[in-house]
Amino acid sequence: MAIEINEYIEMGRFNSKEAGYYVLEHDAPSPDEQEIIESIPFMQGVYDFSMLLGEKVFDNRKLTVKLYRPLTTYEERKRLEQEAKEQLMLNEISSITDSWLDGCHWLGKCTSVIADDDQSRNSLTLTLTFDCYPFALKDAAGYTDEFDVDYFVDGVDQWTGFFVKGQRTILLINEGVNATSPIITATGKMQLTTDDGESLDIQKGQNQDLFFKLKRGENRLTIFGNGHIRFITGTEVMV
C-alpha cells in the first residue's frame, strides 16, 4: 500500500504532491544578518551600526527541498524532470507555498533543479533550491469593508479597508517582526497623518511610498478626504 503524501512544495504550475513526489529533506536555515561593524581609531572596541534604522536587516535565505518519486518508468522520469525544470526555472519572483510553514508562504525564485535518476530502483530524486526573501509572509492580513466578505484571518482580526467622509481616525496593527511599507489604494485624493505627525499625500489609484512604514504594533492614522481607502500589507515573520 502506498504511503500518503502529506508534505509538498508549490510554485506556479509546479506542485510536488500532484506530481507524486515525497519530500525527503527540507532545509530553510535562518538568513544572514547584514552587519555593519566599524573600528574607530583611538576608541576602545568596535561599534555595531547594524540597528541604525531601528531594526535588523537580513540577506535573502536559501530554501532547499529534496523530492523523491519511486516506482517510475524511465520515460516517465525523463518527462517529470523536464516538466519540473520548465515549471520552476522560468518563473519570476513569486509566491512559494511550503507545507512546512503554518499559514505563511515564501517569496522568491527557483535557482536550481538537480535531478538524480536511479535506474536500479526506478526512482527520481529532485533537489530544488530557492532564493527567498528573508522573512516568511503571512497568508492572511485582514479584510476590507469595501465588499461584504465574511471570513476569518490568522493572527490579528482587523479591517484593512475604510470608507472616509471628511475625516476618520483608524487603527492598524502590524503584527510582523519589523516595520512594513503598505500598498495603499484609494478612490480619490486623500491625506494621511500618523500619530507621530508624519504626513503622506494619497493619490487616486495605487500608492506605495517606501519611506512610509507601519511600525511594529499599533499604528493610529488620521485620514482626510472622501472615498474608500485600503491598506495592503505583507506581514513578515521569522521562522
N, C-alpha and C positions, 0 to 999 in steps of 0.2 A: 504494500500500500504506500502510495506517495505521501511524503511529508508536506503538510500545508505550508505555503509561502506566506509569511506574515510581514517581514521587513522588506522595504523596497526603496528605490530612488526614482524620481521622475523629473524630467526636464523636457519641455517642448513635447514632441511626439514620442519620446522615449519613456517607457515605463517598464522597469525591470521585472515587476511581478507579472504583468500581462505577457511579457516575452518569455516567462518561465525560468527566470534566474533566481537563485537563492543568494542572500547576502552572506558571504563568508567572513569578511572583515570590514570594519568601519573605523576610520581614524580622522578625528577633527580636533587636533591639538589647539590650545589657546594661541591667539595671534601674538606676534612680537610687538612690544611697545616701541614707539619712536622716542628714544631717549635723547635728550639734549643736555649733555653734561659738559661743563666747562671748568677748566682750572685757571684761576685768575692769579696773575703774578702778585706776589707779596701778601697773598691771602691764604690762610690755612685751609686744607682740604679742597674739595671740589663743590661746585654748585650745580644743582639739578633744576633746569628750566623746563622740564617736561610738562609740568602742570601750569605753564604760563597763562593759558587760556581758561583755566579753571577745571579742566578735565584731561584725562589721559588720552593720547592719540595712538592708534594702533595701525600696523600694516595689515594687508589682506591676510587671510588664513588659507591654508591648503586643506581641502577635504579629499580624502582618498577612500574609495569604496571598491571592494573586490567582490565580483559576482561569479556564480558558478551555475552552469546548466548541464545536468547529467543526461545520459541516455539519449544522445542526439546524433543523428547521422551526419556524415561528412558534408554532404550537400547542404543540409540544414545549418550546420555550424558555420560554414562559409557565408551563407546568406545572412545569418544573425550577426556575424562580425561586421559585415559591410553595412547592414542597417544601423547598427549601434553607432558606428563612426559617422555615418551620414546624419543621423538624427541628433547626435550630440555635438559634433565638432563644428557644424555650420550655424549653430545658434549664437546670437549675440548675448550680451549680459542680460540675464533674465532670472525669473524665479525658479528655485530648485526645491522640490518637495522631498523631504527626507523623513521617513517614518521614525527615525531615531529621535527626531525633535518632537516636542509636545506642544502643538498649537502654534508652531513657528515655521519659517522657511528660510532658506539661504538665498542670497542674491549674488550671482556670479556667472562664470562661463566655464565650459569644459576645455581643459588644455591638453588632455592626453587620454587616448583609449588604447590600451595594450592588451592584445589577445594572446592567450596560451591555449593552443589546440592540442588536446591529448587523444591521439588516435587509439591508444591501447585501452582507454576507458570510455571512448566515445563521448567525451565531455569538452566543454568550452569554458574557459575562465577569462573574464574581462576585468582589468584593473582600470578604474576610472579616476581621473584626477581633476579636481575643480579648483579654480582660483576664485575665492569668495570674499565678500565684504566681511570685515572682522566680527560684526555683530549679526546674530540671527534676528529676523524681523517677525513680529507677531502677526498672525493671520488676520485677527480681528482688532479693529482700532476704533470702535464706537459706531454710532449710527446717526443719520441725519433726519431732521424733521421735514425735509422737502417732500418726501414721499411717505405714504402710510405703510411702512415696512415693520413687521414685528418679528424680531429675532434676538437671541441672546449673544453676548460677546464674552470672550475670555478676558479676565482681568477687570479693569475699571469699566463700569457700566455708565456711559455718559453720551450726551448728544455732541455731535461734531458739526451739525448744520443748524443755522438760526435765521429766523425772519427778523428784520430790523425795521423799525418805523421811527426815524429820527435819532434815537439813541438807545443803546442797550448794553448792559454790562453782563458779561458771560464768564464762566469758569471752565477752563480746560486743564485737565490733569495729564501730564506727561509721565507715564509710569515706566518709561525706559530708563536706562542707566546713565544717559547723558542728554544734553540739550539736542533738539532736533529742529530743522527748518521745515515748516509745513508748506504744502501746496495749498493756496487759498483761491477758491473760485467764488465769484460774486456776480450778481445780475446787474449791478451798476456800480458807479464810483462810490467808494466809502473811505473812511479813515479809521485807523485802529490806534489805540493808545494803551500802553501797558501800565501796570501799577508802579513801574519804575520811571514813568514819564517818557518812555520811548514812543515815537510816533511813526506810523507807516501808512502811506497812501496806497489804497487798493483800487486797481483799475477794473473795469468790466471784463469778465472772462477769467482766465487762469493767471495767477500771480505766484511767484516764488522769489523771495529775497534771501539769499544765502546768509546775509548778515543778520537777519531777523530770526531768532530762535525761541522756541518754547523751552524754558528752563525745566529741569527735572522737578517733578512735583506739581504744585498748584500754580496756575497762571490766570490771573484776573485781567480781563481785557475789556475795554470800553469801545464799542463800535458806533460810529456816527455815519448816518446815511439812510437809505431806504432800499429794501430789496432782501434778497437771500444771500447769505454768506456761508461757506463751508470750509472746514479745515481738514486736510487730508495729511495724515502723518504716518510714518513708519516707526512703530515702537520698537526700539532696539534693546536686545537683551544679550548678556554674555553667557554663553553655555559652554 
